[in-house]
Amino acid sequence: MTTPSGGSTPDDYWRRPGTGADAVPNHPPATPPSGPTNPPQSGHADPAPSVPAGPSPSGYSGPPPSVPPPSGWRPPVHLQPAPPRRLPPQDMADLDAAEQRSQRVTYGFGAAAAVVLVVLFCLLCSRVIF
């Protein structure tokens, strides 16, 4: 963190630039330009334009106009991908047998864990009771 030098306060960094001698060059003034002082007194007033006639106060006049590409335009294609290969055939009976084996292993580990938890629960309860 840097400390301000001179007679400036810590809030000076966050303030807008002034319009006097301390104004920053190439920056718009902090206050908006004033409009007409007397509004028209006649019965019909012209509607306000929806698009500003000149550049906006911030200096940004919007994105440049774009031209759409011609219809049917496509980027050039240099390589054609190979057609997809055929997958090997699946042996459904072998897949069912493998699934049943894995299910038995899962149930076996679950049963072993349940037995260990029941034994530990019984040991803890017996210590509390006796």
C-alpha positions in Angstrom: 0.0 0.0 0.0 1.3 3.4 -0.9 0.8 6.5 1.2 -0.2 9.8 -0.3 2.5 12.4 -0.6 1.9 16.1 -0.3 -1.3 17.8 0.8 -3.7 15.2 -0.6 -6.1 13.3 1.5 -6.8 9.5 1.3 -10.2 10.2 -0.4 -8.6 12.1 -3.3 -8.0 8.9 -5.2 -11.7 8.2 -5.4 -12.9 11.7 -6.3 -13.7 12.7 -9.8 -11.3 15.1 -11.5 -12.1 18.7 -11.2 -12.8 21.2 -13.9 -10.4 23.9 -12.8 -6.7 24.0 -12.9 -6.3 20.5 -11.4 -8.5 19.0 -14.2 -7.0 16.0 -16.0 -6.5 16.6 -19.7 -8.4 14.5 -22.3 -11.2 13.7 -19.8 -14.8 15.0 -20.0 -15.9 17.4 -17.2 -17.5 15.9 -14.1 -20.8 17.7 -14.7 -23.0 17.0 -17.7 -23.3 19.8 -20.3 -26.3 22.0 -19.7 -29.3 21.8 -22.0 -31.5 24.6 -23.2 -32.6 27.0 -20.5 -36.0 27.8 -21.9 -38.2 24.8 -23.0 -40.4 25.4 -26.1 -43.7 27.0 -25.2 -45.7 25.9 -28.3 -48.4 23.2 -28.2 -46.6 20.5 -30.2 -43.1 19.6 -29.2 -40.8 17.5 -31.4 -40.0 14.1 -29.8 -36.5 13.7 -28.5 -34.2 11.9 -30.9 -33.5 8.3 -29.8 -30.0 8.2 -31.1 -27.6 11.0 -30.2 -26.5 13.1 -33.2 -22.9 13.5 -32.1 -20.4 11.4 -30.2 -21.6 10.6 -26.7 -20.1 12.4 -23.7 -18.0 9.3 -22.9 -16.4 9.3 -26.3 -17.7 5.8 -27.3 -20.0 5.9 -30.3 -20.9 2.2 -30.2 -19.6 -0.8 -32.1 -18.8 -0.5 -35.8 -21.4 -1.7 -38.3 -21.0 -5.3 -39.4 -21.7 -6.9 -42.8 -23.1 -10.5 -42.7 -21.2 -13.1 -44.7 -22.8 -14.1 -48.0 -25.3 -16.9 -47.9 -23.8 -20.4 -48.3 -20.4 -19.3 -47.0 -18.5 -22.0 -45.2 -14.9 -22.2 -44.0 -12.6 -24.3 -46.1 -12.4 -28.0 -45.2 -8.9 -29.5 -45.5 -9.3 -32.9 -43.9 -12.2 -35.4 -44.0 -12.6 -37.5 -40.8 -12.6 -41.2 -41.2 -16.0 -42.9 -41.0 -16.8 -44.4 -37.5 -15.6 -47.9 -36.9 -18.0 -50.7 -35.8 -17.9 -51.7 -32.2 -17.1 -55.3 -31.3 -20.2 -57.4 -30.5 -21.2 -57.7 -26.9 -21.6 -61.1 -25.1 -24.7 -60.4 -23.0 -24.4 -63.7 -21.1 -20.8 -62.9 -20.1 -21.8 -59.3 -19.1 -24.6 -60.7 -16.9 -22.3 -63.2 -15.2 -19.7 -60.5 -14.5 -22.4 -58.2 -13.0 -23.6 -61.0 -10.7 -20.1 -61.7 -9.5 -19.5 -58.1 -8.7 -22.9 -57.9 -6.9 -21.9 -60.9 -4.7 -18.6 -59.3 -3.8 -20.4 -56.0 -2.9 -22.9 -57.8 -0.7 -20.1 -59.9 0.9 -18.2 -56.8 1.9 -21.4 -55.2 3.2 -22.3 -58.2 5.3 -18.7 -58.4 6.7 -18.9 -54.7 7.7 -22.3 -55.1 9.2 -21.0 -58.1 11.4 -18.0 -56.0 12.6 -20.3 -53.1 13.5 -22.7 -55.3 15.4 -19.9 -56.9 17.4 -18.4 -53.5 18.2 -21.9 -52.2 19.2 -22.4 -55.3 21.5 -18.9 -54.8 23.1 -19.6 -51.1 23.8 -23.1 -51.8 25.2 -21.7 -54.5 27.5 -19.1 -52.1 28.9 -21.8 -49.6 29.6 -24.2 -52.1 31.2 -21.6 -54.1 33.3 
